[in-house]
Amino acid sequence: MKKMSIALFIGLFAFIAANAQMKEGKIVYERKINMWKMITDPEMRTRIPEFRTSQLELLFNDQNSLFRSVPDDEAPDPFANSGGGERGGQRFAFRMPETTTYTNIATQMQYESRPMFEKTFLVIDSLKPLKWKISEETKTIAKHVCKKATTMITAQNVRIGGGGPRGMGRNNGDSTNRPSPAITPKETEVTVWYAEDIAASVGPDNYAGLPGAILEVDVDNGSNVTTATEITTKYPKKELVEPTKGDKMNRAQFQDAMKKLMEDMQRGGGMGGMRMRVNN
């Protein structure tokens, strides 16, 4: 009888714990990108902050998720605490394109709306599974205990050298001083931290497939770090819908389109992939 009571207690505790898990809500992230790792030209570095910080949010339930940028039009001056210098009275702040990624968890299909070079692309493709190596190491993020997992990805590594973007060169208007993006495939390590008490296999961008929501992503040892800052069960449910606008293509076609656009940029097409603000 005593053994039965213990078994019932354990079963009841497990049932309560399972139902206490968060299954829907909103996660707000802060993304910090090291711009100097992409831009190698010393003069250009003096005109931009070392880090570009932005906010993003993930809306999710047990069926779908939507990861999107939070508009940063009212963001503070990125040079305020950047530690970067300036030259000639001008400083340049880059704003990354505002991408929206919708994932159907059941079918593992993704719909990515990507504004790029004055166009919008709608990339529709299956979510590529990642081979995760799970560790027992833990840390707390946004009041949630998280476990560590790592994987390797092959990313397009873009580095910009030369004399800077159009109008930033040593000889203003000289096309020989415009940036020369070098695009090469790069095997990169990704470290994530996921919370098992948030029972949804979701995360920022294309990162998912773990037994809990991913609360932090570190790509290439600090080059691009996305960390959860706020988690709530309240979210705008009507906004959790797939994007429909843009030129439809799969991921391979989009990569080909980006390659062509970057080649055009090398020939003097400018920096259309990123919005640039000039601070005097």
N, C-alpha and C positions, 0 to 999 in steps of 0.2 A: 504493500500500500504506500509506504514511504517512497519507494523507488518510482512508483507511478506518479506521485505528487511532484517529485523533482522533475520528471520528464514533462509533465504538464506545464510546470512553471517555466522550464527552458523553452518549450514550444511557444508559450504565450509571450515570453520576452522577445523571441525571434520574430514573432508576428508583429508586435508593437514596433520593434526596431525597423522592420521592413516598411511598415506603413508610415514611419516617421521620416523616411527619406524624401527629399525634395524631388519632385517629378516634373515641375514646370516653373517657369519664372524668367527673370532677366539677370544677366551678368554684365556689369560694366567693366571694361578693361582699359588700361593705359598702355599704349604702345610707344616704345622708345627705340628709334632707329639711329645707329651711328652713321651719320652722313659722311664722315671723313674716311670711312672704310671703302666707300664707293667713289669718292672724289679724291684723286691723288695729287692734283695740281696745287702747289703751295699757295699761289696767289688767290686761287678760287676759295681755298679753305679759310683765308682771312676774311672772306665776305659772307660766310654762312656759319650758323651755329654748329657745333660738333654733333649735337643730338637733335633729332626732330621728334617731338612728342605729340601724340594725338590720342583721342578717345574713341572707343568703339563699344558696341553693345551686342550681346547675344540673347535673342528671344528664343525660348524653347519650350516644348512639351515632350511627351513620350513618342510623338509621331514625326514632328518637324522641328527645324531650327532655322533661324534667320540671323546671320552675322552681318553687321553693317557699320559704316563710319558714322560718328556723331559730328554734325557740321561744326567746323572750327572757325567760322567767320569772326567770332568774338573772342578767339583765343588770345592770350597775352603775348606781348612781344617775345619771340623766341630768343632774342639776344639778351634779354634782361639778366639771365643767369647762365648764359651759355659758355662763358669763358673765352669765346671767340673774339677775334679782333675785327677791325674794319679798315678800309683804305679808300681814300678818295671820296669820303662822305657818303658812300653807298654800301648798303648791306643787303644781302639776298637771302630770303627765307623761302624754302621749298614746301609746297603742300602736295601731299600724295593724292592720287585719284581716289574718289570715294566709291569703293567697291561694295556691292551687296551680294552675299552668298547664302542661298536658300538650299537646305538639304532635306530630302524626304528620307527619314531614317529607315523606314521599312523597305523601300526599294533601293536605297543607297544611291539615288540620283541627285545631282547637284545642278543648280541654276545660278550662274554667276553673272551679275550685271557689272560690266567694267567700262566706265568712261575713260577713254584714252585717245589722245591726239584729236580732240574735237569730235570724236565719234563715240557711240556706245555699242559695246559688243555684249551679246548674250550667249555665254558659254554653257552649253548643256551637255553633260557627260556623267558617267558613273563615277562614284567616289572611289579613288584608288586606295585599296587597303594597304596599310603600313605594317611593317614587321616590328612590333614593339618588344623591347627588352625591359621587363618590369623589375624594379628594385624594391627592397623593403625599406629603403631610406625614406624618411618623412620630413615634412615641414608644414607650418601653418600659413595659409594664405587667406586673407579676408575672413578670418575666424573659422576656417575649415581645414581640418587635418588632411594633407595631401600625400600621395605616394608618387615616387619618381619613376619615369619611364623614358627610354631613349630610343631613337631610330636614326637611320641615315636616309637622306633624300638627295636626289640629283637636281640641283637648281641652276637656273641661268644666272651666272655671276656677271654683273654689269659694273664696270669701273669707268669713270670719266676722268680723262686727263686733259692735256692741252691748255689753252689760255683761258678757258671758261666758256659759259654760254654766250650766245649771240649778244653783242654789246658789252661783254665783260672782258674781251681779249685785251692783250697789251696794246694792240693796234685796233682801235674800235672799228668794227665792221669788216675786219680782215678775216676771211673764211678759214685761213690757215690757223687761226687762233681759237677756233670754235672747238667744243669738246669732241673727243673721239671715243665714243663708247666701245669698250671691248667686251664682247659677249662670248663667254666660254662656259661650258657645262662644268659644274663643280660639285663634288661629293661633299655633302655638308651634314654635320651632326646636329640633331634636334633633341633637346632635353625638355620634357614637359612634366608638370605636376598636376595630378588629377585627384578629385575628391569623390570617394566612394559613397558618401552620404548624399550626393546629388545624383540620383539614379537615372541619368540620361547620358547616352554615349555621344556627347557633343563636345565641341571646342571651337576655338577661333579658326578662321580660314578653312583649310582642308584637313585639319587635325582632329581626328576622332578615332573610334574603335577601341576605346578603353572602358573598363567597368566603372565609369563615373565621368563627370564633366571635367574637362581640362581647364584649370585655372591659371596656368602659366605656361608659356612657350618661349624657349630660348633657342634661337637659330644662330648657329655658328659662333658660339661662345660670346654672347653679348652684342653681336651685330644687330640683331633685331629681337627685342624682348617684349612680350605682351603679357601683362599681369592683371589679374582680377583685382578690382578695388572696391566693388560693391555688388552684393548679391541679394535679390529680393524675389519673393513669390509673386509679386504684382508686376504685370506687364500688359501692354496693349495687344490683346489677342487678335483684334481685327487686322493688325499690321503684319501678322505672321502668315504672309502669303508669298508665293513665288513671283519673282520679277518676270515681266513679259515683254518689255521694250528692248530693242537693240537688234543688231545683225546677228542672227542665230548661226552658231558653229560649234563644233566639238573642241576639246582641249588642244588636240594636235593642230587643227586649223587655226586656232587662236595663236598658238606659239609661232606658226609660220607667218601669220599676219604681223605679230610683234617683231619678228626678225626683219621683215621687209621694212617696217616703219623705222626701226633702229638704223637700218642701212641708209634709209632716206635721210635720217637725222645726221648721219655722218657726212652726207653730201650737202649739209647746210639747212636741214629742215627745222632746226631749233629744238627747244626742250618741251615739246607739246605734251609729253607724258606726265609732266609735273607742273602744277601752277607755281608761279614764282612771284613773290611780292618784293618790291624794292623799298627799303627803308632809308630815308635820307638823314 
